Every structure is written in structure tokens, then in C-alpha cells.
Amino acid sequence: MITAGNMGGQALGSSGANSVKLPKYARTAFDYIVIAACYLFMPAGLVLALVRLITTHYKNYRKPVNFSLLYHAFVGGFVEIVIFIIYEVADQQYDFGGTGMLISLLIFFSVLFLLPAAVFAYVAAVSRHDFSLLAAKYVQLAGVSGIRRTGRLSAETGQHERDVRRDLLYLQDCGALDRGLVFEEGDTAAAAGGIDAAGGSAPGSARWFAEKASGVPQAPQSPQAPPQLPKSILCSGCGAQNTVLPGQAKACDYCGTTIPYR
């Protein structure tokens, strides 16, 4: 296990205190097949890397992996070109026009393949760094502060709630968060009424937006109790089932025993 933000942290000058121990890459067996294809047959490897990016890039923890696959695709293409040139020169089956032309070809293919590879390597490092910081925020909020609502975590991290759910599952799978933690969807009842845990306006609530627009603190709104509905209650006298309306008592249809609404 290594720190996910190590490479990106070194490039960006971040401190280790803001990162969480994560696998360097969340690679699957198919990702390793893609990497092998990148070095054995680059066009197929590049296509597979693009397919992985298109189908999985919506997951935060997959972004560094996808950029890394593109890095390997371009490095693999360069390696294949160099091997081909060396093979042809050794066999003298193709005249490259002298040493000057050969060097020019190598420089051309270096720019064509290694420059994009360097860009994707840097973007992968930045993505690892960013996700490490996001993971540290999840650990602080969920593991230390005890926030168990995905809606509240969404408001605190700026991530969509469905992304929060995916991130939390990944962090539990890789051991960064306790697997025993149970998270509930939505926000707390207080936040639904525009109140956060400290009694202020909950970020993203109607009260919060009203305060942002007017600059004037708004009075908290009490959350409305859910409406009462008719209940099917068993008679204490004969055990028959009766439908009782909210706030009313009813005489049993079979034995006449009074059944209160409860």
C-alpha cells in the first residue's frame, strides 16, 4: 500500500498530512490486459484504453487509472516504433537515408508519442493527488466527525450524492474506511428544514440560498411531520382486522369493541 498522492504530491508540493493511504492505482485484471496490448500492439491498446476511459471515467477513483492507460498506450507505441527501426537497420532491409535521417525519425516519433505520454503521466499524477485529498476529506467527515448521511457528505465535499456513494464504497473496499460503517441516503432531518448540526443554515438548503441572496439570516424552518394515514389494527376483543382513521376510535365490525388509533 502506498500513498495515492505521492507522485502528484511531489509534483504539486503537497504535504502528506492531507492524503490518505490508498492503492496507487485501482487497476483491474482487464486494465493489465490493456497495458499488455499497449506494448504488444499499440493501436489495439489505445482503442481499449479509450474504451475504458469512456465507460468508467465517471468514477472518481478510476480517473488516474484511465489517464495512466493512455500514458502506457503512447509509450508502448514509441517502443514498438523504436524496435521496428532497430530491426530494420540491423537487417539492412530498409534504407533510412543515413544517420541524420534516422535521428530525425527518432526525434519525430519522440515528439509524436512521448510528449502526449508525458502529459497523460502528469494528469494521472494530479488526479491521484486530487482523489487522495478528497479521500482524506471523506475520512475526516465520515470516520472522525461521524457524518453518516450521503447528502451531508455531498454538501461538504461538493460531489454529487451518487459519486459520494461510489467513493465511500471504494474507500471501504480498500480499507481506508471501516467496512462496518453504515451510510444513509439524503441529509439529516434538521438539514431538510434548513438547519445544520450547529444550528446554522445547512449548505444547499432553501434557507442557505435565501441567506446567500439577501445577506440576512433567515429564521429556521421546522421540518413538517409526515401526514398520518389510516391504519389496519387488530381488535383486542376478537382479533379481527379493522381499518381505523387517524385521530379517531372505531367500534369493531365484528364484536363492537372500541379500537383506538395508535
DRENPA-3360 file (N, C-alpha, C; in nm, 2 decimals, always signed):
BEGIN
1 = MITAGNMG = +0.09/-0.12/+0.00/+0.00/+0.00/+0.00/+0.09/+0.12/+0.00 ~ +0.06/+0.22/-0.09/+0.13/+0.34/-0.09/+0.04/+0.46/-0.09 ~ +0.09/+0.58/-0.07/+0.00/+0.69/-0.06/-0.04/+0.73/-0.21 ~ -0.17/+0.75/-0.23/-0.21/+0.78/-0.36/-0.16/+0.91/-0.41 ~ -0.14/+1.00/-0.32/-0.10/+1.14/-0.37/+0.05/+1.15/-0.37 ~ +0.13/+1.04/-0.36/+0.28/+1.06/-0.35/+0.33/+1.13/-0.48 ~ +0.30/+1.08/-0.60/+0.36/+1.13/-0.72/+0.31/+1.27/-0.74 ~ +0.17/+1.28/-0.73/+0.11/+1.41/-0.75/+0.15/+1.51/-0.65;
9 = GQALGSSG = +0.16/+1.46/-0.52/+0.20/+1.55/-0.41/+0.34/+1.60/-0.43 ~ +0.43/+1.52/-0.48/+0.57/+1.57/-0.51/+0.57/+1.67/-0.62 ~ +0.49/+1.65/-0.72/+0.48/+1.74/-0.84/+0.42/+1.87/-0.80 ~ +0.32/+1.86/-0.70/+0.25/+1.99/-0.67/+0.29/+2.04/-0.53 ~ +0.38/+1.98/-0.46/+0.43/+2.03/-0.34/+0.33/+2.01/-0.22 ~ +0.25/+1.91/-0.22/+0.16/+1.89/-0.12/+0.22/+1.82/+0.00 ~ +0.16/+1.83/+0.12/+0.21/+1.76/+0.24/+0.14/+1.63/+0.26 ~ +0.20/+1.54/+0.32/+0.15/+1.40/+0.34/+0.03/+1.41/+0.44;
17 = ANSVKLPK = +0.02/+1.52/+0.52/-0.09/+1.52/+0.62/-0.23/+1.53/+0.56 ~ -0.23/+1.57/+0.43/-0.36/+1.59/+0.36/-0.40/+1.47/+0.27 ~ -0.33/+1.36/+0.28/-0.35/+1.25/+0.20/-0.39/+1.13/+0.28 ~ -0.44/+1.03/+0.21/-0.49/+0.90/+0.27/-0.42/+0.79/+0.20 ~ -0.38/+0.68/+0.28/-0.32/+0.57/+0.22/-0.42/+0.49/+0.13 ~ -0.39/+0.49/+0.00/-0.47/+0.42/-0.09/-0.38/+0.34/-0.19 ~ -0.44/+0.24/-0.26/-0.36/+0.18/-0.37/-0.32/+0.28/-0.47 ~ -0.20/+0.27/-0.53/-0.16/+0.37/-0.62/-0.25/+0.38/-0.74;
25 = YARTAFDY = -0.30/+0.26/-0.79/-0.40/+0.26/-0.89/-0.50/+0.16/-0.86 ~ -0.63/+0.19/-0.89/-0.74/+0.09/-0.87/-0.75/+0.01/-1.00 ~ -0.65/-0.07/-1.03/-0.65/-0.14/-1.16/-0.72/-0.28/-1.14 ~ -0.78/-0.32/-1.25/-0.85/-0.45/-1.26/-0.76/-0.54/-1.35 ~ -0.80/-0.67/-1.36/-0.73/-0.76/-1.45/-0.74/-0.71/-1.59 ~ -0.85/-0.65/-1.63/-0.87/-0.61/-1.77/-0.77/-0.49/-1.79 ~ -0.75/-0.41/-1.69/-0.65/-0.30/-1.71/-0.51/-0.35/-1.75 ~ -0.47/-0.46/-1.68/-0.34/-0.52/-1.71/-0.34/-0.58/-1.85;
33 = IVIAACYL = -0.45/-0.63/-1.90/-0.46/-0.68/-2.04/-0.44/-0.56/-2.13 ~ -0.50/-0.45/-2.10/-0.49/-0.33/-2.18/-0.35/-0.28/-2.19 ~ -0.28/-0.28/-2.08/-0.14/-0.24/-2.07/-0.05/-0.33/-2.16 ~ -0.08/-0.46/-2.15/+0.00/-0.56/-2.23/-0.03/-0.53/-2.38 ~ -0.15/-0.50/-2.42/-0.18/-0.47/-2.55/-0.12/-0.34/-2.60 ~ -0.10/-0.25/-2.51/-0.03/-0.12/-2.55/+0.11/-0.14/-2.59 ~ +0.18/-0.24/-2.53/+0.32/-0.27/-2.57/+0.34/-0.37/-2.68 ~ +0.24/-0.46/-2.69/+0.25/-0.56/-2.80/+0.19/-0.52/-2.93;
41 = FMPAGLVL = +0.08/-0.44/-2.92/+0.01/-0.40/-3.04/-0.06/-0.26/-3.01 ~ +0.01/-0.16/-3.02/-0.03/-0.03/-2.97/-0.17/+0.02/-3.02 ~ -0.20/+0.01/-3.15/-0.34/+0.05/-3.19/-0.45/-0.01/-3.12 ~ -0.44/-0.14/-3.09/-0.54/-0.21/-3.02/-0.54/-0.17/-2.87 ~ -0.42/-0.15/-2.82/-0.41/-0.10/-2.68/-0.47/+0.04/-2.66 ~ -0.45/+0.13/-2.76/-0.50/+0.26/-2.75/-0.65/+0.26/-2.76 ~ -0.71/+0.18/-2.84/-0.85/+0.16/-2.85/-0.91/+0.11/-2.72 ~ -0.85/+0.01/-2.66/-0.90/-0.04/-2.54/-0.89/+0.06/-2.43;
49 = ALVRLITT = -0.78/+0.14/-2.42/-0.76/+0.24/-2.32/-0.87/+0.35/-2.33 ~ -0.91/+0.38/-2.46/-1.01/+0.48/-2.48/-1.15/+0.42/-2.44 ~ -1.17/+0.30/-2.46/-1.30/+0.23/-2.42/-1.31/+0.24/-2.27 ~ -1.20/+0.20/-2.20/-1.20/+0.21/-2.05/-1.23/+0.35/-2.00 ~ -1.17/+0.45/-2.07/-1.19/+0.59/-2.03/-1.34/+0.63/-2.05 ~ -1.40/+0.59/-2.16/-1.53/+0.63/-2.19/-1.63/+0.56/-2.10 ~ -1.61/+0.44/-2.06/-1.70/+0.36/-1.98/-1.69/+0.37/-1.83 ~ -1.57/+0.42/-1.78/-1.55/+0.42/-1.64/-1.51/+0.56/-1.58;
57 = HYKNYRKP = -1.49/+0.66/-1.67/-1.43/+0.78/-1.62/-1.52/+0.86/-1.53 ~ -1.65/+0.82/-1.52/-1.74/+0.89/-1.43/-1.71/+0.86/-1.28 ~ -1.63/+0.76/-1.26/-1.59/+0.72/-1.12/-1.47/+0.80/-1.08 ~ -1.47/+0.86/-0.97/-1.35/+0.95/-0.93/-1.22/+0.87/-0.92 ~ -1.23/+0.75/-0.86/-1.11/+0.67/-0.83/-1.06/+0.61/-0.96 ~ -1.14/+0.61/-1.07/-1.09/+0.55/-1.20/-1.01/+0.65/-1.28 ~ -1.03/+0.78/-1.26/-0.96/+0.88/-1.34/-0.81/+0.86/-1.35 ~ -0.74/+0.85/-1.24/-0.59/+0.83/-1.25/-0.56/+0.70/-1.33;
65 = VNFSLLYH = -0.64/+0.60/-1.32/-0.61/+0.47/-1.39/-0.63/+0.49/-1.54 ~ -0.73/+0.56/-1.58/-0.76/+0.58/-1.72/-0.65/+0.66/-1.78 ~ -0.61/+0.77/-1.72/-0.50/+0.85/-1.77/-0.37/+0.77/-1.78 ~ -0.35/+0.69/-1.68/-0.23/+0.60/-1.68/-0.23/+0.50/-1.80 ~ -0.35/+0.45/-1.84/-0.36/+0.36/-1.95/-0.33/+0.43/-2.08 ~ -0.37/+0.56/-2.09/-0.33/+0.64/-2.21/-0.18/+0.66/-2.22 ~ -0.12/+0.69/-2.10/+0.02/+0.70/-2.09/+0.09/+0.58/-2.15 ~ +0.05/+0.46/-2.10/+0.11/+0.34/-2.15/+0.09/+0.31/-2.30;
73 = AFVGGFVE = -0.03/+0.36/-2.35/-0.06/+0.34/-2.49/+0.05/+0.41/-2.58 ~ +0.08/+0.54/-2.54/+0.17/+0.62/-2.62/+0.32/+0.57/-2.60 ~ +0.35/+0.53/-2.47/+0.49/+0.48/-2.45/+0.50/+0.35/-2.53 ~ +0.40/+0.27/-2.52/+0.41/+0.14/-2.60/+0.42/+0.16/-2.75 ~ +0.35/+0.26/-2.80/+0.36/+0.29/-2.94/+0.51/+0.33/-2.98 ~ +0.57/+0.42/-2.89/+0.70/+0.46/-2.92/+0.80/+0.34/-2.91 ~ +0.78/+0.25/-2.81/+0.87/+0.14/-2.80/+0.86/+0.05/-2.93 ~ +0.74/+0.03/-2.98/+0.72/-0.05/-3.10/+0.79/+0.01/-3.22;
81 = IVIFIIYE = +0.78/+0.14/-3.23/+0.84/+0.21/-3.34/+0.99/+0.19/-3.34 ~ +1.05/+0.21/-3.22/+1.20/+0.21/-3.20/+1.24/+0.06/-3.23 ~ +1.17/-0.04/-3.18/+1.21/-0.18/-3.21/+1.20/-0.21/-3.36 ~ +1.10/-0.15/-3.42/+1.09/-0.17/-3.57/+1.21/-0.11/-3.64 ~ +1.25/+0.01/-3.60/+1.36/+0.08/-3.67/+1.49/+0.00/-3.65 ~ +1.51/-0.04/-3.52/+1.63/-0.11/-3.49/+1.64/-0.24/-3.57 ~ +1.53/-0.31/-3.58/+1.52/-0.44/-3.65/+1.55/-0.42/-3.80 ~ +1.49/-0.31/-3.86/+1.52/-0.29/-4.00/+1.66/-0.24/-4.03;
89 = VADQQYDF = +1.72/-0.16/-3.93/+1.85/-0.12/-3.95/+1.95/-0.24/-3.94 ~ +1.92/-0.33/-3.84/+2.01/-0.44/-3.82/+2.00/-0.54/-3.94 ~ +1.89/-0.55/-4.00/+1.87/-0.64/-4.12/+1.91/-0.57/-4.25 ~ +1.92/-0.44/-4.24/+1.95/-0.36/-4.36/+1.85/-0.38/-4.47 ~ +1.72/-0.40/-4.43/+1.62/-0.42/-4.53/+1.56/-0.29/-4.58 ~ +1.59/-0.18/-4.50/+1.53/-0.05/-4.54/+1.63/+0.06/-4.53 ~ +1.64/+0.14/-4.63/+1.74/+0.25/-4.62/+1.68/+0.37/-4.56 ~ +1.72/+0.41/-4.44/+1.66/+0.53/-4.37/+1.73/+0.66/-4.42;
97 = GGTGMLIS = +1.82/+0.65/-4.51/+1.88/+0.77/-4.57/+2.00/+0.82/-4.48 ~ +2.06/+0.74/-4.41/+2.18/+0.78/-4.33/+2.14/+0.81/-4.18 ~ +2.25/+0.83/-4.10/+2.23/+0.86/-3.96/+2.15/+0.98/-3.93 ~ +2.17/+1.09/-4.01/+2.09/+1.21/-3.99/+1.94/+1.19/-4.00 ~ +1.90/+1.11/-4.11/+1.76/+1.08/-4.12/+1.71/+1.00/-4.01 ~ +1.79/+0.90/-3.97/+1.75/+0.81/-3.86/+1.72/+0.89/-3.73 ~ +1.81/+0.98/-3.70/+1.80/+1.06/-3.58/+1.67/+1.15/-3.59 ~ +1.65/+1.21/-3.71/+1.53/+1.29/-3.73/+1.40/+1.21/-3.71;
105 = LLIFFSVL = +1.40/+1.08/-3.76/+1.29/+1.00/-3.74/+1.26/+0.97/-3.59 ~ +1.37/+0.95/-3.52/+1.36/+0.92/-3.37/+1.31/+1.04/-3.30 ~ +1.35/+1.16/-3.34/+1.31/+1.28/-3.28/+1.16/+1.30/-3.31 ~ +1.12/+1.28/-3.43/+0.98/+1.30/-3.48/+0.89/+1.21/-3.40 ~ +0.93/+1.08/-3.39/+0.84/+0.98/-3.31/+0.84/+1.01/-3.16 ~ +0.95/+1.06/-3.11/+0.96/+1.10/-2.97/+0.86/+1.21/-2.94 ~ +0.85/+1.31/-3.03/+0.75/+1.42/-3.01/+0.61/+1.37/-3.03 ~ +0.59/+1.28/-3.13/+0.46/+1.23/-3.16/+0.40/+1.14/-3.05;
113 = FLLPAAVF = +0.49/+1.06/-2.98/+0.44/+0.97/-2.88/+0.48/+1.00/-2.74 ~ +0.60/+1.05/-2.71/+0.64/+1.07/-2.58/+0.59/+1.20/-2.52 ~ +0.56/+1.30/-2.60/+0.51/+1.42/-2.55/+0.37/+1.40/-2.49 ~ +0.27/+1.34/-2.57/+0.14/+1.31/-2.51/+0.15/+1.22/-2.39 ~ +0.25/+1.12/-2.39/+0.27/+1.03/-2.28/+0.30/+1.11/-2.15 ~ +0.39/+1.21/-2.17/+0.43/+1.29/-2.05/+0.31/+1.37/-2.00 ~ +0.23/+1.42/-2.09/+0.11/+1.49/-2.05/+0.01/+1.40/-1.97 ~ -0.01/+1.28/-2.02/-0.10/+1.19/-1.95/-0.04/+1.14/-1.82;
121 = AYVAAVSR = +0.09/+1.13/-1.81/+0.15/+1.09/-1.68/+0.13/+1.20/-1.58 ~ +0.14/+1.33/-1.62/+0.13/+1.44/-1.53/-0.02/+1.45/-1.49 ~ -0.11/+1.43/-1.58/-0.26/+1.44/-1.55/-0.30/+1.33/-1.45 ~ -0.24/+1.21/-1.47/-0.27/+1.10/-1.38/-0.22/+1.13/-1.24 ~ -0.10/+1.19/-1.23/-0.04/+1.23/-1.10/-0.13/+1.33/-1.03 ~ -0.18/+1.43/-1.11/-0.27/+1.53/-1.05/-0.40/+1.47/-1.00 ~ -0.45/+1.37/-1.08/-0.58/+1.31/-1.05/-0.56/+1.22/-0.92 ~ -0.45/+1.15/-0.91/-0.42/+1.08/-0.79/-0.41/+1.17/-0.67;
129 = HDFSLLAA = -0.35/+1.28/-0.68/-0.33/+1.38/-0.58/-0.47/+1.43/-0.53 ~ -0.55/+1.47/-0.63/-0.68/+1.53/-0.60/-0.77/+1.42/-0.53 ~ -0.77/+1.30/-0.58/-0.86/+1.20/-0.52/-0.81/+1.16/-0.38 ~ -0.67/+1.17/-0.36/-0.62/+1.15/-0.22/-0.67/+1.26/-0.13 ~ -0.68/+1.38/-0.17/-0.73/+1.49/-0.09/-0.88/+1.47/-0.06 ~ -0.95/+1.43/-0.16/-1.09/+1.40/-0.15/-1.12/+1.29/-0.05 ~ -1.03/+1.18/-0.06/-1.05/+1.07/+0.03/-1.02/+1.11/+0.17 ~ -0.92/+1.20/+0.19/-0.89/+1.25/+0.33/-1.00/+1.32/+0.38;
137 = KYVQLAGV = -1.08/+1.39/+0.30/-1.19/+1.47/+0.35/-1.31/+1.37/+0.39 ~ -1.32/+1.27/+0.31/-1.42/+1.16/+0.35/-1.39/+1.10/+0.48 ~ -1.26/+1.07/+0.50/-1.22/+1.00/+0.62/-1.24/+1.10/+0.74 ~ -1.21/+1.22/+0.72/-1.23/+1.32/+0.83/-1.38/+1.34/+0.86 ~ -1.46/+1.35/+0.76/-1.60/+1.37/+0.78/-1.68/+1.25/+0.83 ~ -1.65/+1.14/+0.77/-1.73/+1.01/+0.80/-1.66/+0.94/+0.91 ~ -1.53/+0.93/+0.91/-1.46/+0.85/+1.01/-1.44/+0.92/+1.14 ~ -1.40/+1.05/+1.14/-1.37/+1.13/+1.26/-1.49/+1.20/+1.31;
145 = SGIRRTGR = -1.56/+1.28/+1.22/-1.67/+1.36/+1.26/-1.80/+1.28/+1.27 ~ -1.80/+1.16/+1.22/-1.92/+1.07/+1.24/-2.04/+1.11/+1.15 ~ -2.02/+1.17/+1.04/-2.13/+1.21/+0.95/-2.16/+1.08/+0.87 ~ -2.29/+1.04/+0.87/-2.33/+0.91/+0.81/-2.43/+0.94/+0.70 ~ -2.46/+1.06/+0.67/-2.56/+1.09/+0.56/-2.49/+1.13/+0.43 ~ -2.52/+1.06/+0.32/-2.45/+1.09/+0.20/-2.49/+1.23/+0.14 ~ -2.61/+1.28/+0.18/-2.64/+1.41/+0.14/-2.56/+1.52/+0.20 ~ -2.53/+1.50/+0.33/-2.44/+1.59/+0.40/-2.30/+1.58/+0.35;
153 = LSAETGQH = -2.25/+1.46/+0.33/-2.12/+1.45/+0.27/-2.11/+1.51/+0.13 ~ -2.22/+1.50/+0.06/-2.22/+1.56/-0.08/-2.21/+1.72/-0.06 ~ -2.28/+1.78/+0.03/-2.27/+1.92/+0.05/-2.13/+1.96/+0.10 ~ -2.07/+1.88/+0.18/-1.94/+1.92/+0.24/-1.83/+1.90/+0.14 ~ -1.84/+1.81/+0.05/-1.73/+1.78/-0.05/-1.75/+1.84/-0.18 ~ -1.87/+1.88/-0.21/-1.90/+1.94/-0.35/-1.92/+1.83/-0.45 ~ -1.93/+1.70/-0.41/-1.96/+1.59/-0.51/-2.10/+1.56/-0.51 ~ -2.15/+1.51/-0.63/-2.28/+1.46/-0.64/-2.30/+1.34/-0.55;
161 = ERDVRRDL = -2.43/+1.32/-0.50/-2.45/+1.22/-0.40/-2.42/+1.08/-0.45 ~ -2.45/+1.06/-0.58/-2.42/+0.92/-0.63/-2.27/+0.90/-0.64 ~ -2.19/+1.01/-0.66/-2.04/+1.00/-0.66/-1.99/+0.97/-0.52 ~ -2.06/+1.03/-0.42/-2.02/+1.01/-0.28/-2.04/+0.86/-0.24 ~ -2.15/+0.80/-0.29/-2.18/+0.66/-0.26/-2.07/+0.57/-0.32 ~ -2.03/+0.60/-0.44/-1.93/+0.52/-0.51/-1.80/+0.54/-0.44 ~ -1.76/+0.66/-0.40/-1.63/+0.69/-0.34/-1.63/+0.62/-0.20 ~ -1.74/+0.62/-0.13/-1.74/+0.56/+0.01/-1.72/+0.41/+0.00;
169 = LYLQDCGA = -1.79/+0.34/-0.10/-1.77/+0.20/-0.12/-1.63/+0.16/-0.16 ~ -1.57/+0.24/-0.24/-1.43/+0.22/-0.28/-1.34/+0.23/-0.16 ~ -1.36/+0.34/-0.08/-1.27/+0.36/+0.04/-1.29/+0.25/+0.14 ~ -1.41/+0.19/+0.15/-1.43/+0.08/+0.24/-1.36/-0.05/+0.19 ~ -1.37/-0.07/+0.05/-1.32/-0.19/-0.01/-1.16/-0.19/+0.01 ~ -1.10/-0.07/+0.00/-0.95/-0.07/+0.00/-0.90/-0.05/+0.15 ~ -0.99/-0.04/+0.24/-0.95/-0.03/+0.38/-0.93/+0.11/+0.44 ~ -0.95/+0.21/+0.36/-0.93/+0.35/+0.41/-1.04/+0.39/+0.51;
177 = LDRGLVFE = -1.16/+0.33/+0.49/-1.27/+0.35/+0.59/-1.32/+0.21/+0.64 ~ -1.36/+0.21/+0.76/-1.41/+0.09/+0.83/-1.53/+0.03/+0.75 ~ -1.52/-0.10/+0.72/-1.62/-0.16/+0.64/-1.76/-0.17/+0.72 ~ -1.75/-0.16/+0.85/-1.87/-0.16/+0.93/-1.95/-0.04/+0.93 ~ -1.90/+0.07/+0.88/-1.97/+0.20/+0.88/-2.09/+0.19/+0.78 ~ -2.21/+0.23/+0.83/-2.33/+0.23/+0.75/-2.37/+0.37/+0.72 ~ -2.39/+0.40/+0.59/-2.43/+0.53/+0.54/-2.57/+0.53/+0.49 ~ -2.64/+0.64/+0.52/-2.78/+0.65/+0.48/-2.79/+0.76/+0.38;
185 = EGDTAAAA = -2.89/+0.75/+0.28/-2.90/+0.85/+0.18/-2.97/+0.97/+0.23 ~ -2.95/+1.08/+0.16/-3.02/+1.21/+0.20/-2.94/+1.28/+0.31 ~ -3.00/+1.38/+0.36/-2.94/+1.46/+0.47/-3.02/+1.44/+0.59 ~ -2.97/+1.50/+0.70/-3.04/+1.49/+0.83/-3.18/+1.56/+0.83 ~ -3.26/+1.52/+0.92/-3.40/+1.59/+0.93/-3.38/+1.74/+0.95 ~ -3.28/+1.77/+1.03/-3.26/+1.92/+1.06/-3.22/+1.99/+0.94 ~ -3.13/+1.93/+0.86/-3.08/+1.99/+0.74/-3.20/+2.01/+0.64 ~ -3.29/+1.91/+0.64/-3.41/+1.92/+0.55/-3.49/+2.05/+0.58;
193 = GGIDAAGG = -3.48/+2.09/+0.70/-3.55/+2.22/+0.74/-3.46/+2.34/+0.73 ~ -3.34/+2.32/+0.68/-3.25/+2.43/+0.66/-3.16/+2.45/+0.78 ~ -3.14/+2.35/+0.87/-3.06/+2.37/+0.99/-2.95/+2.26/+0.99 ~ -2.83/+2.31/+1.01/-2.72/+2.21/+1.02/-2.70/+2.17/+1.16 ~ -2.59/+2.09/+1.19/-2.57/+2.03/+1.32/-2.54/+2.14/+1.42 ~ -2.49/+2.25/+1.38/-2.45/+2.36/+1.47/-2.56/+2.46/+1.49 ~ -2.68/+2.44/+1.43/-2.79/+2.53/+1.44/-2.79/+2.63/+1.33 ~ -2.70/+2.64/+1.24/-2.69/+2.73/+1.13/-2.77/+2.68/+1.01;
201 = SAPGSARW = -2.75/+2.75/+0.90/-2.82/+2.71/+0.78/-2.74/+2.60/+0.71 ~ -2.80/+2.49/+0.67/-2.73/+2.38/+0.61/-2.70/+2.41/+0.46 ~ -2.57/+2.39/+0.42/-2.54/+2.42/+0.28/-2.63/+2.35/+0.18 ~ -2.68/+2.42/+0.08/-2.76/+2.37/-0.02/-2.91/+2.37/+0.02 ~ -2.95/+2.41/+0.14/-3.09/+2.42/+0.18/-3.15/+2.55/+0.13 ~ -3.28/+2.55/+0.13/-3.35/+2.68/+0.09/-3.32/+2.79/+0.18 ~ -3.30/+2.77/+0.30/-3.26/+2.87/+0.40/-3.12/+2.93/+0.36 ~ -3.03/+2.83/+0.33/-2.89/+2.87/+0.30/-2.89/+2.96/+0.17;
209 = FAEKASGV = -2.97/+2.92/+0.07/-2.97/+3.00/-0.05/-3.04/+3.14/-0.03 ~ -3.14/+3.14/+0.06/-3.20/+3.27/+0.09/-3.11/+3.36/+0.16 ~ -3.03/+3.31/+0.25/-2.93/+3.39/+0.32/-2.82/+3.44/+0.23 ~ -2.78/+3.36/+0.13/-2.68/+3.40/+0.04/-2.73/+3.51/-0.05 ~ -2.86/+3.50/-0.09/-2.91/+3.60/-0.18/-2.94/+3.74/-0.11 ~ -2.99/+3.73/+0.01/-3.03/+3.85/+0.08/-2.92/+3.91/+0.17 ~ -2.83/+3.82/+0.22/-2.73/+3.86/+0.32/-2.79/+3.88/+0.46 ~ -2.91/+3.83/+0.48/-2.98/+3.85/+0.61/-3.01/+3.71/+0.66;
217 = PQAPQSPQ = -2.97/+3.68/+0.79/-3.00/+3.55/+0.84/-3.15/+3.52/+0.84 ~ -3.19/+3.40/+0.80/-3.33/+3.35/+0.79/-3.36/+3.27/+0.92 ~ -3.49/+3.28/+0.95/-3.54/+3.20/+1.07/-3.55/+3.06/+1.02 ~ -3.51/+2.97/+1.11/-3.51/+2.82/+1.07/-3.65/+2.77/+1.05 ~ -3.67/+2.68/+0.96/-3.80/+2.63/+0.93/-3.81/+2.49/+1.00 ~ -3.91/+2.47/+1.07/-3.93/+2.34/+1.14/-3.97/+2.24/+1.04 ~ -3.90/+2.12/+1.04/-3.94/+2.02/+0.94/-4.08/+1.97/+0.97 ~ -4.16/+1.95/+0.87/-4.30/+1.91/+0.88/-4.31/+1.76/+0.91;
225 = APPQLPKS = -4.40/+1.73/+1.01/-4.42/+1.59/+1.04/-4.50/+1.52/+0.92 ~ -4.47/+1.40/+0.89/-4.54/+1.33/+0.78/-4.69/+1.31/+0.82 ~ -4.78/+1.32/+0.72/-4.92/+1.31/+0.75/-4.96/+1.17/+0.80 ~ -5.05/+1.17/+0.89/-5.10/+1.04/+0.94/-5.19/+0.97/+0.84 ~ -5.18/+0.84/+0.83/-5.26/+0.76/+0.74/-5.35/+0.66/+0.81 ~ -5.46/+0.62/+0.75/-5.54/+0.51/+0.81/-5.45/+0.39/+0.84 ~ -5.48/+0.32/+0.95/-5.41/+0.20/+0.99/-5.50/+0.08/+1.00 ~ -5.44/-0.04/+0.97/-5.51/-0.16/+0.98/-5.47/-0.22/+1.12;
233 = ILCSGCGA = -5.57/-0.22/+1.22/-5.54/-0.26/+1.36/-5.62/-0.38/+1.39 ~ -5.56/-0.47/+1.47/-5.63/-0.59/+1.51/-5.71/-0.56/+1.64 ~ -5.83/-0.61/+1.64/-5.92/-0.59/+1.76/-5.87/-0.67/+1.88 ~ -5.87/-0.60/+1.99/-5.82/-0.67/+2.11/-5.92/-0.77/+2.17 ~ -6.05/-0.75/+2.12/-6.15/-0.85/+2.17/-6.16/-0.97/+2.09 ~ -6.17/-0.96/+1.96/-6.19/-1.08/+1.88/-6.07/-1.11/+1.78 ~ -5.98/-1.02/+1.77/-5.86/-1.04/+1.68/-5.89/-1.00/+1.54 ~ -6.01/-0.95/+1.51/-6.04/-0.92/+1.37/-5.96/-0.79/+1.32;
241 = QNTVLPGQ = -5.94/-0.78/+1.20/-5.86/-0.67/+1.14/-5.96/-0.56/+1.10 ~ -5.93/-0.43/+1.15/-6.02/-0.32/+1.12/-5.94/-0.20/+1.08 ~ -5.99/-0.12/+0.99/-5.92/+0.00/+0.94/-5.97/+0.12/+1.02 ~ -5.87/+0.18/+1.09/-5.90/+0.29/+1.18/-5.85/+0.42/+1.12 ~ -5.93/+0.53/+1.12/-5.88/+0.66/+1.07/-5.80/+0.73/+1.17 ~ -5.71/+0.82/+1.12/-5.62/+0.90/+1.21/-5.70/+0.98/+1.31 ~ -5.66/+0.97/+1.44/-5.72/+1.05/+1.55/-5.86/+1.01/+1.59 ~ -5.91/+0.89/+1.54/-6.04/+0.85/+1.57/-6.04/+0.71/+1.63;
249 = AKACDYCG = -6.14/+0.68/+1.71/-6.16/+0.54/+1.76/-6.27/+0.48/+1.68 ~ -6.27/+0.35/+1.67/-6.37/+0.28/+1.59/-6.42/+0.15/+1.66 ~ -6.55/+0.13/+1.65/-6.61/+0.01/+1.71/-6.58/-0.11/+1.61 ~ -6.54/-0.22/+1.66/-6.50/-0.34/+1.58/-6.62/-0.38/+1.50 ~ -6.60/-0.41/+1.37/-6.71/-0.45/+1.28/-6.77/-0.58/+1.32 ~ -6.70/-0.66/+1.41/-6.75/-0.80/+1.44/-6.80/-0.81/+1.58 ~ -6.73/-0.75/+1.68/-6.77/-0.77/+1.82/-6.80/-0.64/+1.89 ~ -6.78/-0.52/+1.83/-6.82/-0.39/+1.88/-6.72/-0.34/+1.98;
257 = TTIPYR = -6.60/-0.40/+2.00/-6.50/-0.35/+2.09/-6.44/-0.22/+2.03 ~ -6.42/-0.12/+2.12/-6.37/+0.01/+2.07/-6.22/-0.01/+2.04 ~ -6.18/+0.03/+1.92/-6.04/+0.02/+1.88/-5.98/+0.16/+1.86 ~ -5.89/+0.21/+1.95/-5.83/+0.34/+1.93/-5.72/+0.35/+1.82 ~ -5.71/+0.46/+1.77/-5.60/+0.48/+1.67/-5.47/+0.50/+1.74 ~ -5.37/+0.42/+1.71/-5.24/+0.42/+1.78/-5.13/+0.39/+1.68;
% end
